[in-house]
């Protein structure tokens, strides 16, 4: 139950910038503690999970739109505007 809340919390940042410390703050951990615990539980880091979730969001949009010709860059730009690198990097 607790672990599911962590994933849900990370997913709330699919379209907005976030740092590891900001994610950790919600659970009263340091960024380092949060990173270690998250990786132990899920096998990936919080930021990896966020990036994979963002990629799934864009892939889903590609399937729904039926426009497979559209590049990932253009779809990511539709979600993140000019700050398209946010899609790939978390917070810049």
TORVO-190662 format. One record per residue: residue number from 0; residue in three letters; y, x, z of N, C-alpha, C, CB in turn. Coordinates in steps of 0.001 Angstrom, whole numbers. Glycine has a CB too. Layout:
% residues N
+------+------+---------+---------+---------+---------+---------+---------+---------+---------+---------+---------+---------+---------+
: resi : resn :     n.Y :     n.X :     n.Z :    ca.Y :    ca.X :    ca.Z :     c.Y :     c.X :     c.Z :    cb.Y :    cb.X :    cb.Z :
+------+------+---------+---------+---------+---------+---------+---------+---------+---------+---------+---------+---------+---------+
:  NUM :  ALA :       Y :       X :       Z :       Y :       X :       Z :       Y :       X :       Z :       Y :       X :       Z :
...
+------+------+---------+---------+---------+---------+---------+---------+---------+---------+---------+---------+---------+---------+
% end
This chain:
% residues 92
+------+------+---------+---------+---------+---------+---------+---------+---------+---------+---------+---------+---------+---------+
: resi : resn :     n.Y :     n.X :     n.Z :    ca.Y :    ca.X :    ca.Z :     c.Y :     c.X :     c.Z :    cb.Y :    cb.X :    cb.Z :
+------+------+---------+---------+---------+---------+---------+---------+---------+---------+---------+---------+---------+---------+
:    0 :  UNK :   -1203 :     837 :       0 :       0 :       0 :       0 :    1256 :     874 :       0 :       4 :    -948 :    1225 :
:    1 :  UNK :    1294 :    1829 :     908 :    2456 :    2707 :    1026 :    2653 :    3504 :    -255 :    2299 :    3655 :    2224 :
:    2 :  UNK :    1556 :    4002 :    -821 :    1634 :    4799 :   -2042 :    2173 :    3963 :   -3203 :     253 :    5374 :   -2396 :
:    3 :  UNK :    1770 :    2720 :   -3291 :    2257 :    1838 :   -4361 :    3773 :    1653 :   -4262 :    1548 :     463 :   -4295 :
:    4 :  UNK :    4295 :    1604 :   -3054 :    5744 :    1490 :   -2868 :    6465 :    2726 :   -3384 :    6077 :    1272 :   -1393 :
:    5 :  UNK :    5850 :    3893 :   -3213 :    6470 :    5119 :   -3712 :    6593 :    5061 :   -5229 :    5657 :    6359 :   -3285 :
:    6 :  UNK :    5534 :    4629 :   -5909 :    5572 :    4540 :   -7371 :    6614 :    3518 :   -7817 :    4182 :    4164 :   -7930 :
:    7 :  UNK :    6642 :    2390 :   -7149 :    7615 :    1348 :   -7474 :    9044 :    1878 :   -7301 :    7390 :     101 :   -6583 :
:    8 :  UNK :    9258 :    2627 :   -6222 :   10585 :    3195 :   -5963 :   10997 :    4156 :   -7071 :   10604 :    3918 :   -4611 :
:    9 :  UNK :   10099 :    5020 :   -7499 :   10417 :    5966 :   -8574 :   10744 :    5200 :   -9855 :    9236 :    6949 :   -8814 :
:   10 :  UNK :    9991 :    4147 :  -10145 :   10219 :    3375 :  -11373 :   11574 :    2660 :  -11377 :    9106 :    2354 :  -11554 :
:   11 :  UNK :   12197 :    2492 :  -10232 :   13524 :    1864 :  -10218 :   14563 :    2760 :  -10892 :   13955 :    1552 :   -8774 :
:   12 :  UNK :   14205 :    4007 :  -11145 :   15116 :    4965 :  -11776 :   14748 :    5245 :  -13234 :   15122 :    6267 :  -10992 :
:   13 :  UNK :   14103 :    4300 :  -13888 :   13709 :    4519 :  -15284 :   14903 :    4745 :  -16194 :   12908 :    3341 :  -15788 :
:   14 :  UNK :   16014 :    4114 :  -15910 :   17159 :    4214 :  -16816 :   18398 :    4816 :  -16170 :   17495 :    2860 :  -17349 :
:   15 :  UNK :   18242 :    5378 :  -14986 :   19388 :    5988 :  -14315 :   19034 :    7380 :  -13814 :   19865 :    5108 :  -13148 :
:   16 :  UNK :   20021 :    8233 :  -13670 :   19765 :    9586 :  -13163 :   19323 :    9565 :  -11706 :   21014 :   10452 :  -13311 :
:   17 :  UNK :   18474 :   10506 :  -11346 :   18033 :   10637 :   -9959 :   17573 :   12077 :   -9728 :   16885 :    9621 :   -9632 :
:   18 :  UNK :   17749 :   12548 :   -8515 :   17247 :   13867 :   -8139 :   16064 :   13687 :   -7204 :   18360 :   14729 :   -7470 :
:   19 :  UNK :   15330 :   14738 :   -7016 :   14210 :   14722 :   -6082 :   14700 :   14409 :   -4671 :   13466 :   16071 :   -6106 :
:   20 :  UNK :   15809 :   14992 :   -4285 :   16360 :   14741 :   -2949 :   16738 :   13276 :   -2757 :   17581 :   15624 :   -2708 :
:   21 :  UNK :   17253 :   12650 :   -3808 :   17604 :   11226 :   -3710 :   16359 :   10362 :   -3550 :   18392 :   10780 :   -4951 :
:   22 :  UNK :   15296 :   10699 :   -4273 :   14041 :    9963 :   -4107 :   13497 :   10129 :   -2691 :   12999 :   10439 :   -5131 :
:   23 :  UNK :   13546 :   11351 :   -2189 :   13001 :   11665 :    -865 :   13780 :   10993 :     255 :   12993 :   13164 :    -648 :
:   24 :  UNK :   15069 :   10872 :      68 :   15940 :   10311 :    1102 :   15517 :    8896 :    1507 :   17384 :   10296 :     614 :
:   25 :  UNK :   15024 :    8125 :     557 :   14602 :    6745 :     844 :   13465 :    6699 :    1857 :   14170 :    6046 :    -444 :
:   26 :  UNK :   12700 :    7782 :    1964 :   11564 :    7836 :    2887 :   11784 :    8840 :    4019 :   10298 :    8192 :    2127 :
:   27 :  UNK :   13011 :    9302 :    4146 :   13406 :   10218 :    5222 :   12628 :   11531 :    5197 :   13215 :    9547 :    6566 :
:   28 :  UNK :   12408 :   12036 :    3978 :   11787 :   13343 :    3789 :   12787 :   14262 :    3110 :   10478 :   13233 :    2955 :
:   29 :  UNK :   12542 :   15555 :    3221 :   13291 :   16502 :    2399 :   12679 :   16436 :     999 :   13242 :   17979 :    2998 :
:   30 :  UNK :   13401 :   16941 :      18 :   12867 :   16965 :   -1334 :   11557 :   17729 :   -1415 :   13872 :   17572 :   -2276 :
:   31 :  UNK :   11493 :   18826 :    -696 :   10292 :   19671 :    -701 :    9088 :   18924 :    -103 :   10552 :   20976 :      90 :
:   32 :  UNK :    9303 :   18230 :    1017 :    8222 :   17466 :    1649 :    7754 :   16336 :     729 :    8687 :   16892 :    3009 :
:   33 :  UNK :    8711 :   15611 :     177 :    8397 :   14481 :    -701 :    7596 :   14948 :   -1910 :    9686 :   13775 :   -1159 :
:   34 :  UNK :    8035 :   16037 :   -2513 :    7348 :   16619 :   -3662 :    5893 :   16925 :   -3325 :    8064 :   17894 :   -4126 :
:   35 :  UNK :    5689 :   17620 :   -2207 :    4341 :   18043 :   -1810 :    3438 :   16838 :   -1545 :    4408 :   18935 :    -557 :
:   36 :  UNK :    3947 :   15860 :    -800 :    3150 :   14681 :    -469 :    2847 :   13863 :   -1728 :    3885 :   13810 :     572 :
:   37 :  UNK :    3838 :   13640 :   -2566 :    3668 :   12871 :   -3796 :    2614 :   13530 :   -4676 :    5009 :   12747 :   -4555 :
:   38 :  UNK :    2728 :   14843 :   -4849 :    1778 :   15572 :   -5699 :     366 :   15516 :   -5119 :    2222 :   17037 :   -5865 :
:   39 :  UNK :     239 :   15589 :   -3803 :   -1069 :   15512 :   -3162 :   -1705 :   14140 :   -3382 :    -948 :   15805 :   -1662 :
:   40 :  UNK :    -916 :   13095 :   -3245 :   -1435 :   11728 :   -3386 :   -1749 :   11381 :   -4840 :    -432 :   10726 :   -2825 :
:   41 :  UNK :    -817 :   11682 :   -5745 :    -934 :   11208 :   -7121 :   -1387 :   12259 :   -8132 :     365 :   10665 :   -7553 :
:   42 :  UNK :   -1353 :   13520 :   -7759 :   -1799 :   14573 :   -8675 :    -741 :   15032 :   -9663 :   -2984 :   14100 :   -9429 :
:   43 :  UNK :     445 :   14428 :   -9627 :    1573 :   14853 :  -10459 :    2830 :   14799 :   -9593 :    1723 :   13945 :  -11746 :
:   44 :  UNK :    3880 :   15454 :  -10047 :    5122 :   15462 :   -9281 :    5889 :   14159 :   -9512 :    5994 :   16680 :   -9667 :
:   45 :  UNK :    6826 :   13837 :   -8637 :    7631 :   12623 :   -8845 :    8373 :   12630 :  -10180 :    8634 :   12466 :   -7713 :
:   46 :  UNK :    8917 :   13766 :  -10571 :    9673 :   13836 :  -11816 :    8737 :   13736 :  -13026 :   10487 :   15141 :  -11875 :
:   47 :  UNK :    7537 :   14288 :  -12937 :    6565 :   14109 :  -14016 :    6228 :   12627 :  -14165 :    5279 :   14937 :  -13745 :
:   48 :  UNK :    6021 :   11964 :  -13042 :    5721 :   10532 :  -13081 :    6876 :    9757 :  -13715 :    5437 :   10000 :  -11659 :
:   49 :  UNK :    8088 :   10125 :  -13373 :    9266 :    9460 :  -13926 :    9352 :    9673 :  -15438 :   10544 :    9977 :  -13243 :
:   50 :  UNK :    9132 :   10882 :  -15879 :    9179 :   11185 :  -17314 :    8080 :   10439 :  -18060 :    9042 :   12701 :  -17552 :
:   51 :  UNK :    6854 :   10421 :  -17519 :    5760 :    9686 :  -18158 :    6073 :    8191 :  -18202 :    4430 :    9932 :  -17410 :
:   52 :  UNK :    6665 :    7671 :  -17146 :    7026 :    6248 :  -17108 :    8085 :    5932 :  -18151 :    7530 :    5853 :  -15709 :
:   53 :  UNK :    9044 :    6838 :  -18310 :   10070 :    6646 :  -19340 :    9454 :    6684 :  -20731 :   11165 :    7718 :  -19220 :
:   54 :  UNK :    8518 :    7580 :  -20948 :    7850 :    7667 :  -22249 :    7060 :    6391 :  -22528 :    6916 :    8897 :  -22300 :
:   55 :  UNK :    6383 :    5858 :  -21523 :    5657 :    4596 :  -21693 :    6614 :    3458 :  -22028 :    4860 :    4258 :  -20423 :
:   56 :  UNK :    7788 :    3445 :  -21393 :    8778 :    2412 :  -21643 :    9214 :    2444 :  -23111 :    9993 :    2591 :  -20710 :
:   57 :  UNK :    9465 :    3633 :  -23630 :    9893 :    3775 :  -25017 :    8748 :    3407 :  -25967 :   10379 :    5217 :  -25288 :
:   58 :  UNK :    7525 :    3850 :  -25652 :    6376 :    3518 :  -26497 :    6156 :    2008 :  -26540 :    5107 :    4226 :  -25984 :
:   59 :  UNK :    6310 :    1349 :  -25411 :    6164 :    -109 :  -25356 :    7215 :    -769 :  -26248 :    6292 :    -621 :  -23894 :
:   60 :  UNK :    8435 :    -274 :  -26188 :    9497 :    -822 :  -27017 :    9181 :    -615 :  -28496 :   10845 :    -176 :  -26661 :
:   61 :  UNK :    8590 :     510 :  -28834 :    8214 :     775 :  -30225 :    7174 :    -238 :  -30692 :    7670 :    2214 :  -30380 :
:   62 :  UNK :    6189 :    -529 :  -29844 :    5154 :   -1493 :  -30213 :    5735 :   -2899 :  -30337 :    4019 :   -1481 :  -29181 :
:   63 :  UNK :    6605 :   -3272 :  -29399 :    7197 :   -4611 :  -29411 :    8100 :   -4793 :  -30624 :    7989 :   -4860 :  -28122 :
:   64 :  UNK :    8903 :   -3791 :  -30926 :    9856 :   -3912 :  -32028 :    9160 :   -3891 :  -33381 :   10884 :   -2793 :  -31960 :
:   65 :  UNK :    7957 :   -3312 :  -33425 :    7244 :   -3219 :  -34694 :    7834 :   -2198 :  -35635 :    7224 :   -4545 :  -35363 :
:   66 :  UNK :    8801 :   -1468 :  -35158 :    9451 :    -460 :  -35995 :    8925 :     920 :  -35651 :   10982 :    -508 :  -35824 :
:   67 :  UNK :    7749 :    1207 :  -36165 :    7121 :    2482 :  -35861 :    7812 :    3639 :  -36571 :    5659 :    2444 :  -36242 :
:   68 :  UNK :    8662 :    3321 :  -37535 :    9388 :    4362 :  -38246 :   10521 :    4942 :  -37399 :    9943 :    3812 :  -39550 :
:   69 :  UNK :   10949 :    4181 :  -36401 :   12076 :    4628 :  -35578 :   11639 :    5808 :  -34708 :   12612 :    3463 :  -34692 :
:   70 :  UNK :   12480 :    6796 :  -34621 :   12122 :    7992 :  -33867 :   12223 :    7754 :  -32368 :   13013 :    9156 :  -34271 :
:   71 :  UNK :   11482 :    8532 :  -31628 :   11556 :    8471 :  -30174 :   12982 :    8772 :  -29723 :   10556 :    9463 :  -29527 :
:   72 :  UNK :   13626 :    9690 :  -30401 :   15007 :   10023 :  -30056 :   15898 :    8785 :  -30141 :   15542 :   11129 :  -30984 :
:   73 :  UNK :   15790 :    8026 :  -31223 :   16631 :    6838 :  -31383 :   16328 :    5785 :  -30329 :   16446 :    6244 :  -32769 :
:   74 :  UNK :   15056 :    5612 :  -29999 :   14710 :    4640 :  -28966 :   15204 :    5101 :  -27596 :   13193 :    4413 :  -28934 :
:   75 :  UNK :   15032 :    6381 :  -27297 :   15527 :    6908 :  -26026 :   17043 :    6765 :  -25970 :   15113 :    8392 :  -25841 :
:   76 :  UNK :   17694 :    6999 :  -27078 :   19158 :    6861 :  -27122 :   19580 :    5413 :  -26878 :   19705 :    7348 :  -28480 :
:   77 :  UNK :   18771 :    4464 :  -27349 :   19074 :    3055 :  -27115 :   19046 :    2734 :  -25621 :   18077 :    2161 :  -27870 :
:   78 :  UNK :   18149 :    3385 :  -24885 :   18057 :    3156 :  -23445 :   19097 :    3951 :  -22662 :   16670 :    3512 :  -22955 :
:   79 :  UNK :   19373 :    5174 :  -23092 :   20190 :    6076 :  -22294 :   21540 :    6418 :  -22911 :   19442 :    7325 :  -22055 :
:   80 :  UNK :   21834 :    5887 :  -24077 :   23114 :    6159 :  -24707 :   23266 :    7628 :  -25055 :   24244 :    5723 :  -23806 :
:   81 :  UNK :   24472 :    8126 :  -24880 :   24765 :    9513 :  -25229 :   24023 :   10511 :  -24338 :   26257 :    9761 :  -25139 :
:   82 :  UNK :   23589 :   10063 :  -23175 :   22890 :   10949 :  -22242 :   21387 :   10915 :  -22491 :   23196 :   10554 :  -20788 :
:   83 :  UNK :   21001 :   11060 :  -23755 :   19612 :   10919 :  -24158 :   18696 :   11945 :  -23476 :   19502 :   11052 :  -25661 :
:   84 :  UNK :   19213 :   13102 :  -23094 :   18369 :   14091 :  -22426 :   17897 :   13605 :  -21061 :   19120 :   15402 :  -22273 :
:   85 :  UNK :   18550 :   12606 :  -20517 :   18114 :   12003 :  -19254 :   16681 :   11504 :  -19391 :   19056 :   10841 :  -18839 :
:   86 :  UNK :   16335 :   10985 :  -20555 :   14981 :   10485 :  -20812 :   13946 :   11563 :  -20560 :   14859 :    9973 :  -22245 :
:   87 :  UNK :   14227 :   12770 :  -21006 :   13268 :   13838 :  -20924 :   13343 :   14652 :  -19633 :   13447 :   14730 :  -22077 :
:   88 :  UNK :   14501 :   14699 :  -19016 :   14721 :   15657 :  -17936 :   14984 :   15065 :  -16567 :   15841 :   16511 :  -18286 :
:   89 :  UNK :   15055 :   13787 :  -16408 :   15437 :   13240 :  -15119 :   16947 :   13291 :  -14988 :   14757 :   14007 :  -13966 :
:   90 :  UNK :   17441 :   14003 :  -14026 :   18894 :   14110 :  -13833 :   19375 :   15458 :  -14349 :   19275 :   13934 :  -12334 :
:   91 :  UNK :   20450 :   15437 :  -15079 :   20986 :   16698 :  -15638 :   22033 :   17273 :  -14733 :   21577 :   16480 :  -17035 :
+------+------+---------+---------+---------+---------+---------+---------+---------+---------+---------+---------+---------+---------+
% end
